[in-house]
Amino acid sequence: MDVVDGALSRVSLFADLAADVLRGIEGRCTWQRFASGEQVFDKESDTLDVYFVIEGAVRILNTAGDDREVALADVLAGNYFGELAAIDGMKRSARVVATRDDTVLASLDGPSFLALMRDHPEIALRVLERLTRIVRNLDSRVSQLTTQSEQQRIWGELLRLAEPDPAKVESWHIPDLPNHKEIAAWAGTSREQVAQAIGELARDGIVRRKTMGLTICDLPRLQLMARTQGAA
């Protein structure tokens, strides 16, 4: 697809760059459009491009010991990914797929990205800050996967998705519940375990299914269960 003029100004990494500099970067980028579920690159691939999300979103995935996919992060419009391979020249450490239709990505080859960091120290500093956040987030993710049971991780994911219900005072709900596969990816478990865990919560009256979502009938109890195995 053709260059989207001015699109890189929406990317936080390039905040405060002069318009002519941005146009030069845009001219060196490759522009692609992806459908939801379409793979951007696979784990162990040897591409070095850095990708900037102009529209839509992508998900970074890795595999657990039993070959189940675990979601590591969602990258939304205005952000970027793929810088690790550009910096160290090694193969990709994760798989990336688009999660929304009409996801538009601009990609810049690795050597050009490194040159950009050398020419603009403020960009290099932002990349360093992002890498620090990645390390911290992965430390937290590893701790969660190794210290919590599968059920606790599922309950925690439901709590992460829950939000106040504007129609009911002091009531919480998940208005648009993701499918079991997506919840399983974030919880590091299987779709079957997710279905079983939600079913048990429903039978115990802790949640109630509704058309496209879930009502949290007993938020304090669900919070306690997510913190303490066997608290139910």
N, CA, C and O of each residue as an XYZ file, in Angstrom:
928
protein
N       0.838     -1.188      0.000
C       0.000      0.000      0.000
C       0.881      1.248      0.000
O       2.070      1.181      0.311
N       0.287      2.375     -0.349
C       1.050      3.623     -0.472
C       1.353      4.229      0.901
O       0.730      3.890      1.907
N       2.328      5.134      0.904
C       2.684      5.866      2.120
C       1.476      6.656      2.621
O       0.773      7.295      1.838
N       1.244      6.606      3.930
C       0.182      7.391      4.543
C       0.821      8.660      5.099
O       1.450      8.635      6.157
N       0.656      9.757      4.387
C       1.324     11.002      4.773
C       0.933     11.447      6.182
O      -0.245     11.476      6.541
N       1.951     11.791      6.966
C       1.721     12.300      8.314
C       1.362     11.249      9.335
O       1.118     11.578     10.496
N       1.323      9.973      8.929
C       0.869      8.920      9.846
C       1.826      8.726     11.017
O       1.387      8.430     12.128
N       3.123      8.889     10.783
C       4.083      8.640     11.858
C       4.009      9.686     12.966
O       4.542      9.477     14.056
N       3.360     10.796     12.693
C       3.188     11.805     13.746
C       2.281     11.286     14.859
O       2.259     11.846     15.955
N       1.522     10.199     14.576
C       0.646      9.599     15.585
C       1.408      8.633     16.497
O       0.864      8.170     17.500
N       2.648      8.331     16.158
C       3.439      7.362     16.919
C       4.203      8.096     18.014
O       4.941      9.041     17.735
N       4.026      7.660     19.261
C       4.614      8.371     20.396
C       6.135      8.450     20.327
O       6.727      9.409     20.822
N       6.772      7.454     19.720
C       8.231      7.445     19.623
C       8.750      8.680     18.896
O       9.853      9.154     19.172
N       7.954      9.197     17.971
C       8.417     10.302     17.124
C       7.893     11.665     17.572
O       7.909     12.624     16.801
N       7.433     11.747     18.804
C       6.931     13.019     19.325
C       8.009     14.099     19.208
O       9.169     13.883     19.560
N       7.605     15.239     18.716
C       8.461     16.433     18.628
C       9.470     16.394     17.475
O      10.275     17.317     17.348
N       9.451     15.356     16.635
C      10.338     15.367     15.472
C       9.806     16.351     14.443
O       8.595     16.498     14.282
N      10.710     17.020     13.754
C      10.321     17.983     12.725
C       9.579     17.280     11.592
O       9.831     16.109     11.308
N       8.663     18.001     10.946
C       7.826     17.424      9.895
C       8.656     16.870      8.746
O       8.321     15.827      8.185
N       9.751     17.569      8.388
C      10.562     17.084      7.262
C      11.296     15.790      7.623
O      11.508     14.933      6.765
N      11.684     15.649      8.903
C      12.329     14.413      9.349
C      11.333     13.262      9.285
O      11.666     12.168      8.829
N      10.104     13.516      9.748
C       9.070     12.484      9.706
C       8.779     12.051      8.277
O       8.612     10.862      8.005
N       8.719     13.011      7.370
C       8.457     12.657      5.973
C       9.570     11.779      5.418
O       9.312     10.868      4.631
N      10.807     12.051      5.824
C      11.922     11.236      5.370
C      11.822      9.805      5.883
O      12.107      8.856      5.152
N      11.412      9.652      7.158
C      11.246      8.317      7.734
C      10.104      7.586      7.036
O      10.230      6.408      6.699
N       8.990      8.283      6.819
C       7.844      7.678      6.143
C       8.216      7.161      4.766
O       7.734      6.113      4.336
N       9.078      7.902      4.076
C       9.487      7.493      2.736
C      10.326      6.227      2.730
O      10.382      5.532      1.716
N      10.986      5.910      3.854
C      11.803      4.700      3.936
C      11.020      3.495      4.474
O      11.520      2.370      4.476
N       9.790      3.746      4.929
C       8.978      2.668      5.505
C       8.259      1.857      4.429
O       7.979      2.342      3.333
N       7.974      0.616      4.780
C       7.079     -0.233      4.005
C       5.730     -0.228      4.709
O       5.662     -0.340      5.933
N       4.652     -0.096      3.932
C       3.316      0.047      4.509
C       2.477     -1.181      4.172
O       2.418     -1.609      3.020
N       1.830     -1.741      5.193
C       1.038     -2.954      5.002
C      -0.262     -2.880      5.789
O      -0.354     -2.222      6.825
N      -1.263     -3.580      5.260
C      -2.557     -3.675      5.933
C      -2.814     -5.147      6.264
O      -2.593     -6.023      5.428
N      -3.282     -5.416      7.486
C      -3.505     -6.785      7.951
C      -4.944     -6.965      8.411
O      -5.560     -6.043      8.946
N      -5.471     -8.170      8.192
C      -6.786     -8.537      8.717
C      -6.618     -9.115     10.111
O      -5.524     -9.543     10.479
N      -7.685     -9.130     10.885
C      -7.643     -9.709     12.222
C      -7.244    -11.181     12.142
O      -7.805    -11.945     11.356
N      -6.267    -11.569     12.964
C      -5.775    -12.940     12.969
C      -4.629    -13.197     12.013
O      -4.010    -14.259     12.068
N      -4.334    -12.253     11.141
C      -3.248    -12.433     10.178
C      -1.896    -12.232     10.868
O      -1.727    -11.311     11.668
N      -0.952    -13.091     10.554
C       0.363    -13.042     11.191
C       1.244    -11.959     10.568
O       1.329    -11.830      9.347
N       1.897    -11.187     11.438
C       2.854    -10.180     10.981
C       4.231    -10.818     10.807
O       4.857    -10.678      9.756
N       4.699    -11.520     11.840
C       5.892    -12.358     11.726
C       5.824    -13.462     12.766
O       5.096    -13.360     13.754
N       6.593    -14.519     12.531
C       6.575    -15.690     13.397
C       7.795    -15.697     14.307
O       8.797    -15.037     14.032
N       7.694    -16.448     15.385
C       8.842    -16.652     16.264
C       9.956    -17.349     15.484
O       9.692    -18.226     14.662
N      11.182    -16.958     15.745
C      12.380    -17.514     15.109
C      12.605    -17.005     13.691
O      13.576    -17.405     13.049
N      11.733    -16.132     13.183
C      12.004    -15.551     11.862
C      13.177    -14.588     11.979
O      13.450    -14.061     13.057
N      13.867    -14.363     10.871
C      15.105    -13.579     10.924
C      14.947    -12.163     10.362
O      15.937    -11.543      9.975
N      13.720    -11.649     10.314
C      13.512    -10.269      9.883
C      13.948     -9.313     10.989
O      13.874     -9.649     12.171
N      14.395     -8.138     10.609
C      14.900     -7.159     11.580
C      14.087     -5.864     11.600
O      14.466     -4.910     12.278
N      12.981     -5.823     10.869
C      12.201     -4.590     10.774
C      11.569     -4.206     12.111
O      11.230     -5.065     12.925
N      11.421     -2.917     12.315
C      10.662     -2.373     13.442
C       9.328     -1.891     12.878
O       9.287     -1.255     11.824
N       8.235     -2.197     13.586
C       6.893     -1.902     13.099
C       6.232     -0.816     13.944
O       6.354     -0.796     15.168
N       5.536      0.078     13.263
C       4.793      1.160     13.918
C       3.307      0.954     13.624
O       2.909      0.840     12.465
N       2.491      0.907     14.677
C       1.064      0.649     14.512
C       0.351      1.976     14.234
O       0.247      2.839     15.105
N      -0.131      2.112     13.014
C      -0.813      3.342     12.603
C      -2.299      3.253     12.900
O      -2.893      4.202     13.412
N      -2.897      2.117     12.580
C      -4.310      1.868     12.872
C      -4.453      0.425     13.335
O      -3.674     -0.442     12.942
N      -5.465      0.172     14.183
C      -5.710     -1.197     14.642
C      -4.845     -1.583     15.822
O      -4.509     -0.740     16.653
N      -4.482     -2.860     15.902
C      -3.707     -3.371     17.038
C      -3.121     -4.729     16.693
O      -3.617     -5.424     15.807
N      -2.061     -5.102     17.401
C      -1.465     -6.438     17.249
C      -1.254     -7.033     18.628
O      -1.240     -6.325     19.635
N      -1.088     -8.359     18.655
C      -0.810     -9.060     19.910
C       0.503     -9.822     19.786
O       0.766    -10.477     18.777
N       1.322     -9.724     20.831
C       2.593    -10.444     20.891
C       2.362    -11.729     21.679
O       1.869    -11.694     22.806
N       2.721    -12.862     21.079
C       2.434    -14.172     21.657
C       3.698    -15.007     21.757
O       4.593    -14.912     20.917
N       3.754    -15.824     22.793
C       4.833    -16.799     22.924
C       4.214    -18.133     23.318
O       3.008    -18.203     23.554
N       5.001    -19.172     23.391
C       4.466    -20.485     23.732
C       4.955    -20.919     25.108
O       6.097    -20.665     25.489
N       4.060    -21.583     25.850
C       4.420    -22.164     27.137
C       5.059    -23.521     26.887
O       5.179    -23.963     25.744
N       5.464    -24.174     27.964
C       6.160    -25.446     27.837
C       5.361    -26.519     27.136
O       5.942    -27.418     26.529
N       4.030    -26.450     27.203
C       3.189    -27.456     26.563
C       2.660    -26.974     25.215
O       1.652    -27.478     24.720
N       3.349    -25.992     24.623
C       3.026    -25.465     23.300
C       1.744    -24.641     23.253
O       1.261    -24.319     22.168
N       1.179    -24.291     24.421
C       0.046    -23.382     24.417
C       0.547    -21.954     24.260
O       1.581    -21.584     24.816
N      -0.190    -21.162     23.504
C       0.223    -19.777     23.302
C      -0.164    -18.921     24.503
O      -1.255    -19.050     25.058
N       0.761    -18.045     24.888
C       0.547    -17.119     25.995
C       0.665    -15.703     25.446
O       1.647    -15.374     24.780
N      -0.328    -14.866     25.720
C      -0.293    -13.479     25.279
C       0.646    -12.676     26.173
O       0.524    -12.709     27.397
N       1.574    -11.961     25.566
C       2.528    -11.151     26.330
C       2.131     -9.682     26.373
O       2.325     -9.009     27.385
N       1.576     -9.191     25.274
C       1.211     -7.771     25.238
C       0.333     -7.490     24.027
O       0.434     -8.163     23.002
N      -0.528     -6.487     24.160
C      -1.253     -5.910     23.030
C      -0.597     -4.585     22.690
O      -0.333     -3.772     23.577
N      -0.334     -4.366     21.418
C       0.276     -3.113     20.974
C      -0.766     -2.358     20.154
O      -1.194     -2.816     19.095
N      -1.160     -1.206     20.658
C      -2.234     -0.432     20.042
C      -1.679      0.658     19.131
O      -0.475      0.912     19.100
N      -2.577      1.291     18.396
C      -2.189      2.372     17.489
C      -1.418      3.450     18.249
O      -1.781      3.828     19.364
N      -0.351      3.934     17.623
C       0.490      4.951     18.243
C       1.728      4.379     18.904
O       2.580      5.127     19.383
N       1.837      3.039     18.935
C       2.984      2.377     19.548
C       3.765      1.580     18.510
O       3.433      1.614     17.326
N       4.788      0.871     18.938
C       5.651      0.160     18.003
C       6.132     -1.138     18.627
O       5.992     -1.347     19.832
N       6.702     -2.012     17.800
C       7.219     -3.293     18.285
C       8.268     -3.800     17.306
O       8.391     -3.294     16.190
N       9.027     -4.813     17.742
C      10.028     -5.422     16.875
C      11.421     -4.861     17.030
O      12.325     -5.236     16.284
N      11.613     -3.957     17.995
C      12.911     -3.293     18.119
C      14.005     -4.206     18.655
O      15.186     -3.945     18.425
N      13.637     -5.282     19.371
C      14.666     -6.154     19.941
C      15.546     -6.764     18.848
O      16.772     -6.738     18.953
N      14.930     -7.306     17.810
C      15.698     -7.920     16.725
C      16.529     -6.880     15.988
O      17.649     -7.170     15.567
N      15.997     -5.680     15.830
C      16.749     -4.621     15.147
C      18.004     -4.259     15.930
O      19.041     -3.950     15.342
N      17.911     -4.296     17.259
C      19.035     -3.889     18.095
C      20.100     -4.975     18.190
O      21.289     -4.687     18.054
N      19.680     -6.244     18.428
C      20.703     -7.286     18.629
C      20.932     -8.184     17.414
O      21.838     -9.017     17.425
N      20.114     -8.020     16.357
C      20.325     -8.788     15.134
C      19.970    -10.261     15.238
O      20.291    -11.036     14.336
N      19.311    -10.664     16.322
C      18.962    -12.066     16.522
C      17.542    -12.352     16.017
O      16.803    -11.436     15.656
N      17.175    -13.643     16.000
C      15.865    -14.033     15.502
C      14.759    -13.543     16.435
O      14.995    -13.222     17.600
N      13.552    -13.497     15.890
C      12.411    -13.034     16.669
C      12.165    -13.953     17.861
O      12.289    -15.174     17.757
N      11.818    -13.352     18.987
C      11.595    -14.123     20.209
C      10.118    -14.405     20.451
O       9.778    -15.065     21.433
N       9.229    -13.921     19.581
C       7.792    -14.126     19.772
C       7.087    -14.020     18.430
O       7.666    -13.586     17.434
N       5.830    -14.426     18.428
C       4.986    -14.318     17.238
C       4.068    -13.120     17.392
O       3.651    -12.803     18.506
N       3.743    -12.443     16.287
C       2.876    -11.270     16.337
C       1.747    -11.439     15.315
O       1.987    -11.757     14.150
N       0.509    -11.218     15.780
C      -0.648    -11.287     14.893
C      -1.489    -10.023     15.069
O      -1.521     -9.426     16.145
N      -2.166     -9.631     13.996
C      -3.110     -8.516     14.078
C      -4.345     -8.959     14.840
O      -4.783    -10.100     14.696
N      -4.910     -8.079     15.643
C      -6.108     -8.420     16.409
C      -7.327     -7.626     15.962
O      -8.416     -7.801     16.510
N      -7.155     -6.763     14.982
C      -8.290     -6.002     14.454
C      -8.190     -5.959     12.931
O      -7.099     -5.944     12.362
N      -9.352     -5.941     12.292
C      -9.359     -5.782     10.849
C      -8.834     -4.402     10.478
O      -8.946     -3.442     11.241
N      -8.256     -4.335      9.275
C      -7.704     -3.067      8.776
C      -6.640     -2.494      9.694
O      -6.574     -1.284      9.908
N      -5.801     -3.381     10.239
C      -4.644     -2.924     11.005
C      -3.571     -2.456     10.026
O      -3.141     -3.219      9.160
N      -3.147     -1.224     10.161
C      -2.155     -0.636      9.253
C      -0.828     -0.496      9.993
O      -0.761      0.123     11.056
N       0.225     -1.077      9.422
C       1.560     -1.025     10.001
C       2.532     -0.403      9.028
O       2.466     -0.650      7.824
N       3.440      0.409      9.552
C       4.580      0.902      8.791
C       5.817      0.222      9.370
O       5.975      0.172     10.590
N       6.684     -0.294      8.527
C       7.885     -0.976      9.027
C       9.137     -0.322      8.460
O       9.187      0.086      7.299
N      10.144     -0.237      9.320
C      11.429      0.353      8.956
C      12.506     -0.694      9.174
O      12.530     -1.346     10.217
N      13.397     -0.865      8.206
C      14.422     -1.898      8.332
C      15.339     -1.612      9.525
O      15.528     -0.462      9.922
N      15.898     -2.680     10.081
C      16.704     -2.577     11.296
C      17.856     -1.594     11.220
O      17.987     -0.753     12.110
N      18.710     -1.661     10.184
C      19.815     -0.707     10.112
C      19.356      0.751     10.086
O      19.993      1.605     10.704
N      18.269      1.047      9.388
C      17.753      2.420      9.355
C      17.251      2.846     10.727
O      17.400      4.005     11.116
N      16.647      1.896     11.470
C      16.164      2.215     12.817
C      17.332      2.526     13.749
O      17.254      3.461     14.546
N      18.411      1.753     13.657
C      19.596      2.017     14.487
C      20.202      3.370     14.137
O      20.626      4.112     15.023
N      20.243      3.689     12.846
C      20.769      4.990     12.423
C      19.910      6.123     12.975
O      20.417      7.176     13.360
N      18.599      5.886     13.005
C      17.672      6.885     13.532
C      17.952      7.144     15.011
O      17.914      8.291     15.457
N      18.231      6.092     15.768
C      18.537      6.267     17.191
C      19.861      7.003     17.379
O      19.999      7.815     18.293
N      20.827      6.720     16.519
C      22.117      7.428     16.625
C      21.960      8.907     16.298
O      22.589      9.754     16.933
N      21.126      9.221     15.311
C      20.956     10.609     14.874
C      20.063     11.414     15.816
O      20.153     12.640     15.879
N      19.194     10.702     16.553
C      18.231     11.389     17.431
C      18.282     10.745     18.815
O      17.525      9.813     19.086
N      19.159     11.224     19.689
C      19.308     10.625     21.035
C      18.003     10.560     21.824
O      17.833      9.673     22.660
N      17.077     11.491     21.568
C      15.809     11.473     22.298
C      14.999     10.222     21.938
O      14.266      9.694     22.775
N      15.131      9.755     20.706
C      14.454      8.518     20.298
C      15.113      7.330     20.979
O      14.427      6.430     21.463
N      16.445      7.322     21.021
C      17.162      6.230     21.694
C      16.763      6.142     23.162
O      16.618      5.043     23.696
N      16.584      7.285     23.820
C      16.196      7.292     25.228
C      14.789      6.724     25.401
O      14.533      5.985     26.351
N      13.878      7.063     24.492
C      12.514      6.522     24.571
C      12.510      5.011     24.360
O      11.754      4.290     25.011
N      13.350      4.538     23.454
C      13.450      3.092     23.233
C      13.977      2.412     24.493
O      13.485      1.353     24.884
N      14.973      3.019     25.123
C      15.529      2.455     26.356
C      14.479      2.402     27.456
O      14.398      1.414     28.186
N      13.677      3.449     27.585
C      12.616      3.468     28.591
C      11.596      2.372     28.309
O      11.107      1.723     29.235
N      11.273      2.162     27.036
C      10.313      1.108     26.674
C      10.874     -0.271     26.997
O      10.151     -1.126     27.509
N      12.156     -0.499     26.704
C      12.767     -1.795     26.997
C      12.747     -2.075     28.504
O      12.563     -3.216     28.928
N      12.935     -1.034     29.296
C      12.871     -1.191     30.748
C      11.478     -1.634     31.174
O      11.336     -2.514     32.022
N      10.449     -1.026     30.588
C       9.072     -1.415     30.914
C       8.800     -2.854     30.488
O       8.110     -3.592     31.191
N       9.345     -3.255     29.333
C       9.149     -4.628     28.861
C       9.731     -5.619     29.857
O       9.091     -6.617     30.189
N      10.951     -5.348     30.338
C      11.585     -6.248     31.308
C      10.743     -6.350     32.571
O      10.518     -7.447     33.084
N      10.277     -5.211     33.075
C       9.463     -5.219     34.295
C       8.162     -5.993     34.086
O       7.762     -6.784     34.941
N       7.503     -5.764     32.947
C       6.244     -6.451     32.672
C       6.440     -7.952     32.528
O       5.619     -8.737     33.003
N       7.523     -8.353     31.875
C       7.780     -9.777     31.705
C       8.117    -10.432     33.044
O       7.720    -11.571     33.290
N       8.842     -9.728     33.909
C       9.112    -10.260     35.250
C       7.808    -10.536     35.986
O       7.648    -11.582     36.615
N       6.871     -9.583     35.901
C       5.577     -9.747     36.556
C       4.789    -10.890     35.933
O       4.124    -11.654     36.632
N       4.873    -11.001     34.596
C       4.132    -12.062     33.882
C       4.674    -13.444     34.252
O       3.902    -14.375     34.481
N       5.995    -13.575     34.308
C       6.602    -14.856     34.669
C       6.226    -15.239     36.093
O       5.922    -16.400     36.367
N       6.246    -14.268     36.996
C       5.879    -14.530     38.383
C       4.433    -15.014     38.469
O       4.124    -15.949     39.209
N       3.559    -14.373     37.712
C       2.152    -14.767     37.715
C       1.980    -16.195     37.216
O       1.227    -16.974     37.802
N       2.679    -16.543     36.130
C       2.523    -17.860     35.526
C       3.105    -18.970     36.395
O       2.672    -20.119     36.311
N       4.092    -18.627     37.231
C       4.762    -19.666     38.020
C       4.246    -19.783     39.452
O       4.461    -20.807     40.100
N       3.573    -18.758     39.952
C       3.144    -18.789     41.355
C       1.642    -18.925     41.528
O       1.177    -19.215     42.630
N       0.868    -18.724     40.461
C      -0.576    -18.829     40.565
C      -1.081    -20.069     39.835
O      -0.484    -20.504     38.851
N      -2.168    -20.626     40.314
C      -2.795    -21.756     39.630
C      -3.496    -21.266     38.357
O      -3.693    -20.066     38.168
N      -3.865    -22.206     37.496
C      -4.573    -21.837     36.277
C      -5.883    -21.128     36.607
O      -6.232    -20.136     35.967
N      -6.609    -21.636     37.607
C      -7.876    -21.005     37.982
C      -7.666    -19.579     38.475
O      -8.421    -18.675     38.114
N      -6.640    -19.378     39.300
C      -6.368    -18.024     39.797
C      -6.077    -17.060     38.645
O      -6.524    -15.913     38.654
N      -5.332    -17.535     37.664
C      -5.012    -16.663     36.525
C      -6.267    -16.331     35.725
O      -6.409    -15.210     35.235
N      -7.175    -17.291     35.588
C      -8.431    -17.026     34.883
C      -9.269    -16.030     35.664
O      -9.811    -15.085     35.089
N      -9.381    -16.237     36.976
C     -10.145    -15.307     37.808
C      -9.532    -13.905     37.741
O     -10.250    -12.909     37.654
N      -8.196    -13.839     37.783
C      -7.529    -12.544     37.693
C      -7.785    -11.859     36.373
O      -7.922    -10.636     36.324
N      -7.854    -12.634     35.291
C      -8.135    -12.058     33.980
C      -9.560    -11.517     33.922
O      -9.793    -10.462     33.333
N     -10.504    -12.216     34.518
C     -11.877    -11.720     34.570
C     -11.946    -10.408     35.351
O     -12.669     -9.488     34.967
N     -11.189    -10.327     36.453
C     -11.154     -9.081     37.218
C     -10.534     -7.945     36.405
O     -10.973     -6.799     36.496
N      -9.515     -8.268     35.613
C      -8.875     -7.241     34.776
C      -9.849     -6.688     33.744
O      -9.800     -5.507     33.402
N     -10.729     -7.548     33.256
C     -11.686     -7.144     32.224
C     -12.924     -6.446     32.801
O     -13.633     -5.736     32.089
N     -13.174     -6.656     34.098
C     -14.405     -6.132     34.711
C     -14.365     -4.608     34.823
O     -13.305     -4.004     34.985
N     -15.538     -4.016     34.733
C     -15.668     -2.560     34.874
C     -17.010     -2.251     35.530
O     -17.924     -3.074     35.482
N     -17.141     -1.063     36.148
C     -18.419     -0.716     36.799
C     -19.562     -0.720     35.789
O     -19.402     -0.273     34.653
N     -20.705     -1.225     36.212
C     -21.899     -1.256     35.363
C     -22.657      0.058     35.553
O     -23.185      0.306     36.637
N     -22.722      0.900     34.524
C     -23.392      2.206     34.687
C     -24.885      2.081     34.965
O     -25.511      3.031     35.436
N     -25.454      0.921     34.678
C     -26.894      0.743     34.877
C     -27.247      0.330     36.300
O     -28.412      0.396     36.693
N     -26.243     -0.098     37.080
C     -26.505     -0.577     38.435
C     -25.442     -0.044     39.392
O     -24.247     -0.187     39.133
N     -25.861      0.555     40.470
C     -24.933      1.115     41.452
C     -24.151     -0.009     42.125
O     -24.719     -1.027     42.519
N     -22.828      0.191     42.251
C     -21.922     -0.758     42.902
C     -21.975     -2.154     42.273
O     -21.755     -3.160     42.947
N     -22.267     -2.196     40.991
C     -22.290     -3.468     40.283
C     -21.202     -3.465     39.204
O     -20.917     -2.430     38.602
N     -20.606     -4.620     38.972
C     -19.530     -4.741     37.992
C     -19.923     -5.758     36.928
O     -20.682     -6.692     37.189
N     -19.388     -5.560     35.715
C     -19.681     -6.486     34.638
C     -18.558     -6.476     33.611
O     -17.682     -5.612     33.636
N     -18.600     -7.449     32.713
C     -17.733     -7.481     31.531
C     -18.678     -7.377     30.346
O     -19.258     -8.385     29.943
N     -18.851     -6.199     29.777
C     -19.887     -6.016     28.756
C     -19.661     -6.832     27.487
O     -20.621     -7.264     26.849
N     -18.418     -7.043     27.122
C     -18.118     -7.805     25.907
C     -17.039     -8.827     26.252
O     -15.847     -8.552     26.119
N     -17.463     -9.998     26.692
C     -16.524    -11.025     27.148
C     -15.754    -11.606     25.959
O     -16.369    -12.071     25.000
N     -14.405    -11.584     26.009
C     -13.624    -12.214     24.928
C     -13.916    -13.706     24.857
O     -14.417    -14.296     25.814
N     -13.597    -14.316     23.710
C     -13.822    -15.755     23.604
C     -12.841    -16.499     24.511
O     -11.853    -15.934     24.978
N     -13.137    -17.779     24.747
C     -12.338    -18.562     25.679
C     -10.876    -18.683     25.239
O      -9.975    -18.736     26.076
N     -10.648    -18.728     23.935
C      -9.270    -18.832     23.436
C      -8.454    -17.606     23.825
O      -7.292    -17.724     24.216
N      -9.064    -16.433     23.717
C      -8.350    -15.193     24.048
C      -8.070    -15.104     25.548
O      -6.969    -14.728     25.952
N      -9.054    -15.444     26.368
C      -8.836    -15.443     27.817
C      -7.755    -16.447     28.184
O      -6.914    -16.178     29.042
N      -7.779    -17.614     27.527
C      -6.778    -18.648     27.804
C      -5.371    -18.161     27.474
O      -4.418    -18.482     28.184
N      -5.239    -17.386     26.396
C      -3.917    -16.883     26.008
C      -3.348    -15.957     27.072
O      -2.156    -16.021     27.372
N      -4.190    -15.092     27.652
C      -3.720    -14.182     28.691
C      -3.475    -14.905     30.010
O      -2.593    -14.524     30.779
N      -4.265    -15.956     30.269
C      -4.130    -16.680     31.540
C      -3.102    -17.800     31.452
O      -2.770    -18.409     32.469
N      -2.591    -18.085     30.255
C      -1.608    -19.149     30.104
C      -2.194    -20.522     30.382
O      -1.578    -21.346     31.058
N      -3.393    -20.762     29.856
C      -4.067    -22.034     30.101
C      -4.798    -22.456     28.834
O      -4.488    -21.966     27.749
N      -5.768    -23.365     28.961
C      -6.490    -23.874     27.791
C      -7.910    -23.336     27.757
O      -8.434    -22.863     28.765
N      -8.527    -23.414     26.577
C      -9.919    -22.984     26.453
C     -10.832    -23.817     27.346
O     -11.800    -23.306     27.910
N     -10.515    -25.108     27.469
C     -11.331    -25.988     28.297
C     -11.310    -25.560     29.767
O     -12.333    -25.583     30.451
N     -10.113    -25.167     30.236
C      -9.996    -24.696     31.621
C     -10.788    -23.409     31.838
O     -11.400    -23.222     32.890
N     -10.775    -22.526     30.844
C     -11.529    -21.272     30.953
C     -13.020    -21.565     31.034
O     -13.720    -21.014     31.884
N     -13.511    -22.440     30.146
C     -14.930    -22.788     30.149
C     -15.337    -23.405     31.486
O     -16.400    -23.098     32.026
N     -14.478    -24.277     32.010
C     -14.780    -24.932     33.282
C     -14.798    -23.931     34.430
O     -15.686    -23.976     35.281
N     -13.809    -23.016     34.456
C     -13.713    -22.041     35.548
C     -14.913    -21.092     35.548
O     -15.479    -20.808     36.604
N     -15.304    -20.601     34.367
C     -16.448    -19.691     34.290
C     -17.731    -20.440     34.639
O     -18.618    -19.893     35.295
N     -17.825    -21.688     34.201
C     -18.992    -22.491     34.545
C     -19.140    -22.686     36.045
O     -20.246    -22.599     36.579
N     -18.033    -22.948     36.726
C     -18.074    -23.120     38.177
C     -18.473    -21.825     38.882
O     -19.237    -21.845     39.847
N     -17.950    -20.700     38.394
C     -18.322    -19.407     38.977
C     -19.816    -19.160     38.817
O     -20.470    -18.653     39.728
N     -20.354    -19.523     37.648
C     -21.787    -19.332     37.393
C     -22.624    -20.224     38.305
O     -23.643    -19.788     38.839
N     -22.196    -21.464     38.481
C     -22.953    -22.385     39.341
C     -22.932    -21.929     40.799
O     -23.889    -22.156     41.540
N     -21.828    -21.279     41.208
C     -21.717    -20.797     42.585
C     -22.357    -19.422     42.778
O     -22.339    -18.883     43.884
N     -22.922    -18.851     41.711
C     -23.589    -17.566     41.813
C     -22.661    -16.375     41.882
O     -23.091    -15.275     42.230
N     -21.381    -16.576     41.555
C     -20.410    -15.480     41.616
C     -20.482    -14.622     40.356
O     -20.264    -13.412     40.411
N     -20.788    -15.247     39.227
C     -21.003    -14.513     37.978
C     -22.301    -15.000     37.351
O     -22.815    -16.065     37.692
N     -22.816    -14.203     36.435
C     -24.007    -14.596     35.682
C     -23.797    -14.217     34.223
O     -23.444    -13.080     33.913
N     -24.013    -15.156     33.350
C     -23.843    -14.892     31.924
C     -24.960    -13.988     31.430
O     -26.105    -14.098     31.869
N     -24.613    -13.091     30.507
C     -25.620    -12.336     29.785
C     -25.255    -12.379     28.305
O     -24.249    -12.989     27.943
N     -26.027    -11.763     27.463
C     -25.948    -11.996     26.021
C     -24.534    -12.045     25.478
O     -24.122    -13.062     24.920
N     -23.791    -10.973     25.630
C     -22.437    -10.911     25.079
C     -21.378    -10.781     26.171
O     -20.187    -10.673     25.881
N     -21.816    -10.792     27.417
C     -20.854    -10.522     28.479
C     -21.110    -11.335     29.730
O     -21.662    -12.435     29.691
N     -20.687    -10.750     30.849
C     -20.745    -11.445     32.122
C     -21.035    -10.426     33.215
O     -20.420     -9.360     33.245
N     -21.957    -10.736     34.105
C     -22.228     -9.899     35.269
C     -21.477    -10.480     36.466
O     -21.549    -11.681     36.725
N     -20.761     -9.630     37.189
C     -20.055    -10.060     38.394
C     -21.014     -9.863     39.566
O     -21.255     -8.736     39.998
N     -21.557    -10.969     40.074
C     -22.548    -10.898     41.144
C     -21.922    -10.751     42.530
O     -22.547    -10.205     43.439
N     -20.696    -11.234     42.695
C     -20.028    -11.197     44.000
C     -18.558    -10.837     43.790
O     -17.680    -11.700     43.795
N     -18.315     -9.538     43.604
C     -16.962     -9.061     43.309
C     -15.984     -9.357     44.447
O     -14.888     -9.843     44.167
N     -16.320     -9.089     45.731
C     -15.355     -9.371     46.810
C     -14.929    -10.836     46.851
O     -13.760    -11.137     47.092
N     -15.862    -11.737     46.619
C     -15.512    -13.158     46.661
C     -14.587    -13.529     45.507
O     -13.640    -14.293     45.689
N     -14.860    -12.988     44.320
C     -13.995    -13.269     43.172
C     -12.590    -12.716     43.412
O     -11.599    -13.354     43.055
N     -12.507    -11.529     44.016
C     -11.195    -10.951     44.330
C     -10.444    -11.826     45.324
O      -9.239    -12.034     45.182
N     -11.138    -12.332     46.315
C     -10.512    -13.194     47.310
C     -10.021    -14.503     46.667
O      -8.922    -14.971     46.964
N     -10.830    -15.077     45.800
C     -10.462    -16.318     45.116
C      -9.228    -16.118     44.244
O      -8.380    -17.006     44.151
N      -9.124    -14.964     43.609
C      -7.984    -14.699     42.736
C      -6.699    -14.532     43.541
O      -5.607    -14.781     43.031
N      -6.830    -14.109     44.801
C      -5.653    -13.916     45.655
C      -5.235    -15.184     46.378
O      -4.047    -15.425     46.595
N      -6.228    -15.999     46.750
C      -5.953    -17.148     47.608
C      -6.571    -18.403     47.038
O      -7.794    -18.519     46.957
N      -5.727    -19.347     46.642
C      -6.227    -20.610     46.113
C      -7.070    -21.324     47.160
O      -6.668    -21.463     48.315
N      -8.252    -21.777     46.732
C      -9.108    -22.551     47.626
C      -9.968    -21.685     48.538
O     -10.638    -22.198     49.435
N      -9.951    -20.346     48.307
C     -10.720    -19.470     49.189
C     -12.218    -19.601     48.962
O     -13.012    -19.157     49.791
N     -12.615    -20.209     47.840
C     -14.046    -20.329     47.578
C     -14.676    -21.315     48.546
O     -15.882    -21.554     48.486
